[in-house]
Amino acid sequence: MKYLTLLISIIVILAGCSNSDQQTKNNRLEMKKVQECTSISGLVDNTIKSVEESMYRSNTGKVQPELINVYFEKPDLDNILDWLSEAGNEITTAPTSTKSILIYSFSYEEKGKSETQKRLAYVIDNNNYVFLHVISDQMNRMINSFESFSNEDLNLIKNKIGNENWYKARALNIR
C-alpha cells in the first residue's frame, strides 16, 4: 500500500510539472503573438505582395480613410521594408498632436497559403514628426469607414488607437 501511495504521489507530481511546462510554453506563445501584433518587426516580411496607402481627408465626400496609392513593384516594396526595419527600434508614447493620419495595409502571400494583411497607422504631428502604430483587425474596424470626416476626428482616431506601443520614425519617401 505504501508503494502504491508513493507511486500515485510521483505520478501526480510529474503530471503537475508537465502541466506547468505546457502552461509556460503556452504563455510564451501568447506573448510572442502579442509582440507580433504590436511590433513593427512583425511587418518586415519578404513575402510582401503589396502595400495600400490610405489617408483620412476632410475635403472629400468619400468614405474615410480614402485609398490614395497602391505599391506593388519590387523597388517600392524593398524601400518600404527597409524603412520598416529602421523604424521598429524604439517604443515611445503617442504623439501629443495630430496633423494627419495615414493607414498602410500590408498584404503578404506565400505559395500554397492564403493572403494575410497587417496594418500600420502613420501619424504626422504638428511638428512634422512621424509616429507609427501597428493596428489589429479589431482596431481597424473601429477606425475605418467614417461616412463624414473632419479634422477634429483625427485626435479621436489617435485616441482610439491608444497611447502605448508607438514608434518614432522618419518620413516614408517612395519615388
C-alpha positions as CSV (number, residue, x, y, z in Angstrom):
1,M,0.0,0.0,0.0
2,K,2.9,2.3,0.8
3,Y,4.3,1.7,-2.7
4,L,1.0,2.4,-4.3
5,T,0.6,5.7,-2.4
6,L,4.2,6.7,-3.3
7,L,3.7,5.8,-7.0
8,I,0.5,7.8,-7.1
9,S,2.2,10.8,-5.5
10,I,5.0,10.6,-8.0
11,I,2.6,10.5,-10.9
12,V,0.6,13.5,-9.6
13,I,3.8,15.5,-9.1
14,L,5.1,14.6,-12.6
15,A,1.7,15.5,-14.1
16,G,1.7,18.8,-12.3
17,C,5.2,19.6,-13.6
18,S,4.4,18.7,-17.2
19,N,1.3,20.9,-17.0
20,S,3.3,23.8,-15.7
21,D,5.8,23.3,-18.5
22,Q,3.0,23.3,-21.0
23,Q,1.5,26.4,-19.4
24,T,4.9,28.1,-19.6
25,K,5.1,27.2,-23.3
26,N,1.5,28.5,-23.9
27,N,2.4,31.7,-22.1
28,R,5.5,32.2,-24.3
29,L,3.5,31.6,-27.4
30,E,0.8,34.1,-26.3
31,M,3.5,36.7,-25.6
32,K,5.0,36.1,-29.0
33,K,1.7,36.6,-30.6
34,V,1.1,39.9,-28.7
35,Q,4.6,41.1,-29.6
36,E,4.0,40.3,-33.3
37,C,0.7,42.2,-33.2
38,T,2.3,45.3,-31.7
39,S,5.8,45.2,-33.1
40,I,6.8,46.8,-36.4
41,S,9.3,44.0,-36.9
42,G,6.3,41.7,-37.5
43,L,5.6,43.7,-40.7
44,V,9.0,43.1,-42.2
45,D,8.5,40.0,-44.3
46,N,9.8,39.2,-47.7
47,T,6.5,37.6,-48.7
48,I,5.1,41.1,-49.0
49,K,2.9,41.3,-52.1
50,S,1.6,44.9,-52.0
51,V,1.0,47.9,-49.7
52,E,-2.1,50.1,-49.8
53,E,-1.8,53.7,-48.6
54,S,-5.0,55.3,-47.3
55,M,-5.4,58.8,-45.9
56,Y,-8.1,60.5,-43.7
57,R,-9.2,63.6,-45.6
58,S,-11.8,66.2,-44.7
59,N,-12.2,67.8,-48.1
60,T,-13.9,64.9,-49.8
61,G,-17.3,63.1,-49.8
62,K,-15.7,59.7,-50.0
63,V,-15.8,57.2,-47.1
64,Q,-12.6,57.6,-45.0
65,P,-9.8,56.6,-45.0
66,E,-9.5,57.1,-48.7
67,L,-7.2,54.9,-50.8
68,I,-4.6,57.1,-52.4
69,N,-1.9,54.7,-53.6
70,V,-1.0,51.0,-54.0
71,Y,2.6,49.9,-54.1
72,F,3.4,46.5,-55.7
73,E,6.6,47.0,-57.6
74,K,9.7,45.3,-56.1
75,P,11.8,48.5,-55.7
76,D,8.9,50.2,-53.8
77,L,8.3,47.2,-51.6
78,D,12.0,46.9,-50.8
79,N,12.1,50.6,-49.9
80,I,9.2,50.1,-47.6
81,L,10.7,47.1,-45.9
82,D,14.0,48.9,-45.4
83,W,12.1,51.8,-43.9
84,L,10.1,49.5,-41.5
85,S,13.4,47.8,-40.5
86,E,14.8,51.2,-39.4
87,A,11.6,52.3,-37.7
88,G,11.0,49.4,-35.3
89,N,13.7,50.1,-32.8
90,E,12.4,52.3,-30.1
91,I,8.9,52.3,-28.5
92,T,7.6,55.7,-27.4
93,T,4.3,57.3,-26.4
94,A,1.6,58.6,-28.7
95,P,2.1,61.9,-30.4
96,T,0.7,64.9,-28.5
97,S,-0.8,66.5,-31.6
98,T,-2.1,65.1,-34.9
99,K,-1.8,66.8,-38.2
100,S,-2.6,63.9,-40.4
101,I,-3.2,60.1,-40.3
102,L,-2.5,57.5,-43.0
103,I,-3.1,53.8,-42.8
104,Y,-0.8,51.4,-44.6
105,S,-2.2,47.9,-45.3
106,F,0.4,45.3,-46.0
107,S,-0.6,42.2,-48.0
108,Y,1.6,39.0,-47.7
109,E,1.3,35.8,-49.7
110,E,3.3,32.6,-49.5
111,K,2.9,29.9,-52.1
112,G,0.2,27.5,-51.0
113,K,-1.0,29.7,-48.2
114,S,-3.8,32.3,-48.1
115,E,-3.1,36.0,-48.2
116,T,-2.7,37.8,-44.9
117,Q,-3.0,41.5,-44.1
118,K,-1.4,43.7,-41.4
119,R,-1.9,47.4,-40.9
120,L,0.0,50.3,-39.6
121,A,-1.1,53.8,-38.6
122,Y,1.2,56.6,-39.8
123,V,0.6,59.8,-37.8
124,I,2.3,63.1,-38.6
125,D,2.2,65.5,-35.7
126,N,2.1,69.3,-35.8
127,N,5.9,69.4,-35.8
128,N,6.1,67.0,-38.8
129,Y,7.4,64.1,-36.7
130,V,6.2,60.7,-37.8
131,F,4.8,58.1,-35.4
132,L,3.8,54.6,-36.2
133,H,1.5,52.1,-34.5
134,V,0.6,48.5,-35.6
135,I,-3.2,48.1,-35.8
136,S,-5.1,44.9,-35.1
137,D,-8.0,43.8,-37.2
138,Q,-10.4,44.8,-34.4
139,M,-8.8,48.3,-34.2
140,N,-9.0,48.7,-37.9
141,R,-12.8,48.1,-37.8
142,M,-13.1,50.8,-35.1
143,I,-11.3,53.5,-37.0
144,N,-12.4,52.6,-40.5
145,S,-15.3,53.7,-42.7
146,F,-16.1,57.2,-41.5
147,E,-19.1,58.4,-43.6
148,S,-18.3,62.1,-42.8
149,F,-15.0,63.2,-41.5
150,S,-13.5,66.4,-40.1
151,N,-10.0,67.3,-38.8
152,E,-11.4,67.1,-35.3
153,D,-11.8,63.4,-35.9
154,L,-8.0,63.0,-36.2
155,N,-7.5,63.1,-32.4
156,L,-10.5,60.8,-31.9
157,I,-8.8,58.2,-34.2
158,K,-5.4,58.6,-32.5
159,N,-7.0,58.2,-29.1
160,K,-8.8,55.0,-30.2
161,I,-5.5,53.6,-31.3
162,G,-4.1,54.2,-27.8
163,N,-1.1,55.8,-26.1
164,E,1.2,52.9,-25.9
165,N,3.4,50.9,-28.4
166,W,4.1,53.8,-30.7
167,Y,7.3,54.1,-32.7
168,K,9.0,57.3,-33.9
169,A,10.2,57.1,-37.5
170,R,11.5,59.1,-40.4
171,A,9.1,60.1,-43.1
172,L,8.5,57.4,-45.7
173,N,9.6,58.6,-49.1
174,I,8.7,56.5,-52.1
175,R,9.8,57.6,-55.6
